[in-house]
Amino acid sequence: MAATVASPVMHAELEPDRCGSEEDNRGVEAEEESGQQQTGPGAAATHNRLSKLPLSRIKALMKTDPDVSLASQESVFIIAKATELFVEMIAKDSMVYAQQGKRKTLQRKDLDNAIEAIDEFAFLEGTLD
């Protein structure tokens, strides 16, 4: 019996202009065009992880809340993915302010500027003090 490996839809494939560079997107397309799918124990090591954050740590953080007694793997994964997207969004928005200052390194004032200027980050006002 031949086993096939289903690859998940990557966020970069859906919105190439927002995630990753053009070179990264070409690499994804090249893998898809090659049509060669690996199976067996070595296949998992060659594919990117779905979450870049350690799920065990996120689960431990979730359990520190007294209202959370059980956390399913799916909920832990969703929280991890949401956290990744949040960090990516605030970093990109802060980078705009760093580039306006002709810098390549994010500084605290760039985060403060992004938090003040963007309504979605209003809940963070005063947290970095």
C-alpha positions in Angstrom: 0.0 0.0 0.0 1.3 3.4 -0.9 1.0 6.1 1.8 0.7 9.7 0.9 1.6 12.6 3.1 -0.9 15.5 3.1 0.8 18.9 3.5 -1.1 21.6 5.4 -1.9 24.9 3.7 0.8 27.3 4.7 -0.1 30.9 5.5 2.6 32.1 3.1 0.8 30.4 0.2 -2.4 32.3 0.9 -0.9 35.7 1.2 2.6 35.8 -0.3 2.7 39.6 -0.1 2.4 39.6 3.7 4.4 36.6 4.9 7.9 35.6 3.9 10.1 36.9 1.2 9.6 36.2 -2.5 12.6 33.8 -2.3 10.8 31.8 0.4 7.7 31.6 -1.7 9.7 30.3 -4.7 11.1 27.6 -2.5 7.6 26.4 -1.5 6.5 26.4 -5.2 9.6 24.4 -6.2 8.8 21.8 -3.6 5.2 21.5 -4.8 6.3 21.3 -8.5 8.9 18.5 -7.8 6.0 16.2 -6.9 8.3 14.1 -4.7 6.8 13.4 -1.3 8.8 11.7 1.3 7.3 9.1 3.6 8.6 7.4 6.6 10.4 8.6 9.7 12.7 11.1 7.9 9.8 12.9 6.3 8.7 14.7 9.4 12.2 16.2 9.9 12.3 17.8 6.5 9.0 19.7 6.8 8.6 22.9 8.8 6.9 22.7 12.1 3.4 24.1 12.2 4.1 26.1 15.3 7.4 27.9 16.0 6.7 28.2 19.7 7.1 25.4 22.2 3.6 23.9 22.7 4.6 22.4 26.1 5.5 25.8 27.5 2.3 27.4 26.2 0.3 24.6 27.8 2.1 25.2 31.1 1.3 28.9 30.8 -2.3 28.2 30.1 -2.5 26.0 33.1 -1.3 28.8 35.4 -4.7 30.4 35.0 -7.0 29.1 37.8 -9.9 29.0 35.4 -8.1 26.5 33.1 -8.1 22.9 34.3 -7.7 21.0 31.0 -6.2 22.3 27.7 -6.6 20.2 24.6 -3.8 20.0 22.1 -5.9 21.8 19.6 -6.5 24.7 21.9 -2.8 24.9 22.8 -2.0 24.9 19.1 -4.5 27.7 18.3 -3.1 29.8 21.2 0.4 29.3 19.9 -0.5 30.2 16.3 -2.4 33.3 17.5 0.6 34.4 19.5 2.9 33.9 16.6 0.6 36.0 14.4 0.3 38.7 17.1 4.1 39.0 17.5 4.6 39.1 13.7 2.0 41.9 13.4 3.3 44.1 16.1 6.9 43.6 15.0 6.0 44.6 11.4 4.1 47.6 12.5 7.0 48.6 14.9 9.5 48.1 12.1 7.8 50.9 10.1 8.7 53.3 12.9 12.3 52.0 13.0 12.6 52.5 9.2 11.3 56.1 9.6 14.2 56.7 12.0 16.5 55.1 9.4 17.3 52.2 11.7 17.2 48.4 11.2 16.9 47.5 14.8 13.6 47.7 16.8 13.8 49.8 19.9 11.3 50.2 22.7 10.2 53.6 21.3 9.2 51.9 18.1 6.9 49.5 20.0 5.5 52.5 22.0 4.8 54.4 18.7 3.0 51.4 17.2 0.9 50.8 20.3 -0.1 54.5 20.4 -0.8 54.8 16.7 -2.7 51.5 16.0 -6.1 51.0 17.6 -5.8 47.2 17.7 -2.9 47.6 20.2 -4.8 50.0 22.5 -5.1 47.2 25.1 -1.3 47.3 25.5 -1.0 51.0 26.5 0.9 51.3 29.7 2.1 47.7 29.8 5.7 48.5 28.9 6.1 51.1 31.6 
